[in-house]
Amino acid sequence: MEEKFVKEITPRSEDFAQWYVDVILKGELADYSPVRGCMVIRPYGYAIWENIQKLLDKRFKDTGHKNAYFPVFIPESLLKKEAEHVEGFAPEVAWVTHGGQEELAERIAVRPTSETIICSMYAKWIKSYRDLPVLINQWCNVVRWEKSTKPFLRTAEFLWQEGHTAHRTEEDAEEETLRMLEVYRDFVESELSIPVIKGRKSENEKFAGALRTYTIEALMSDGRALQAGTSHNLGQHFSKVFDIQFLDQDGQLKYVWQTSWGVSTRLIGAIIMTHGDDRGLKLPPKIAPIQVIIVPIFGQKKDLVLNKAKEIYELLKNEFRVELDDRDEYTPGWKFNEWEMKGVPIRLEIGPKDIENKQVVVVRRDTFEKNIVAEENAVEYIKNLLNDIQKNMFEQAQKFREENTRVALNFEELKNIIENYRGFVKAMWCGNGDCEKHIKEQTGATLRCIPFEQEKLSDKCVVCGKEAQKMVYFAKSY
């Protein structure tokens, strides 16, 4: 029975896509809903999102941002104001055409992103340089009617945060754009243990309506890239369309400079695919809903063991997110498998022999290493161990990325690497969008980013052989 539990998860090497879905369903993170392309986030999955929200929200507040909420409905006339923007989203917009039985005079979009509705309000609120900067964030849902969907990675409705700011100068806006990108990098690396590459998107890949888009790119354990967060300098595109003007100190009327930035529940997909293994989830301690699970092994002394387990629970509960699994109907082995599958970082076992020796058995999920710890040292030991697990998970993911990053000096090499290997390919690029499109058409790989940390691999573009401008990363992606 215990073996079957793990066997219900398809091995990654056999079918990664099925493994991913199995882990989500068996780990009770989410489930399919009656609405095509939409998922139900179950309590365990939502608890991960709540931890992400809590940790990120603190960072937003620390950088001077305030939360607000804007309507989910956007009039068609408003959405259509910024042509490039609406063109980018048009195929994915869900439309409301009726209110009750009555047909609406104007179609209403269900928010695919909030730039247009927020800009319409900023035009009302911003009148003087004294009103700037405006630093607002919103936690909400968005709807994009995707054709092919996958839980957490691409769903018709998803949860996210979107920051929208307005500034006096282009320099201020650029500073904000890069500051928030760094907030994302630090958060994803230190809280989610996922190493990322910081860089700029190409003109072909940037956000519709943006001046510049910056990104953090991660590598999943199947070798595909995942865009983990983006930060956009919107320039004055939206402020000119929505007439967001302010009276500056010099008495001149000027258009504001804007930014927008966001991350979504897609981060949960990134956690699953970066860290998970054939036994299921592996959660970084900082965002794990349960950091320590206590599993009593009753033997012939159920009351004695259960009382001791409760005592240990009381000892740990003020320091950690801890639960006691005192269910009668399952064997300890079954419980071990279940909590391993759910990715709980630490399992603490206690049986009659442990009570006798005033000790506990501590097992870590990331390496399955087992240690006997004196009961009196348990709190300190677990504290250090959680830090070590967090660090080790990051290092393992970084090692995987390094082992799966290759260099291509010409097009044949690039094609060969993408066809036969997984991961990132570093190559030189002339900056021409046609060369980028050619790679996409021939290999299915996209230009993930122009990294801030540049290397000179050669003088020539990997496609056309002309003088190269930048080193870039290519990969197949989600």
Buried (B, 14 or more C-beta within 10 A) or exposed (E): EBEEBBEEBBBBEEEBEEBBBBBBBBBBBBEBBEEEBBBEBBEBBBBBBEBBBEBBBEBBEEBEBEEEEBEBEBBBEBBBBBEEBBEBBEEBBBEBEEEEEEEEEEBBBBBBBBBBBBBBBBBEEBEEBEBBBBBBBBBBEBBBBBEEBBBBBBBBBBBBBBBBBBBBBEEBBBBBBBBBBBBBBEBBBBBBBBBBBBBBBBBEBBBBBBBBBBBBBBBBBBBBBBBBBBBBBBBBBBBEBBEBBBBBEEEEEBBBBBBBBBBBBBBBBBBBBBBBBBBBBBBBBBBBBBBBBBBBBBEEBEEBBBEBBBEBBEBBEEBBBBBBBBEEEBEBBBBBBBBBBBBBBBBBBBBBEBBEEEBBBBBBBBEEEEEEBEBEEBBEBBEEBBEBBBBBBBEBBBEBBEEBBBBBBBBEBBBBBBEEEBBBBBBBBBBBEEBBBBBBEBBEBBBBBBBEEEEEBBEBBBBBBBEBEBBBBBBBBB
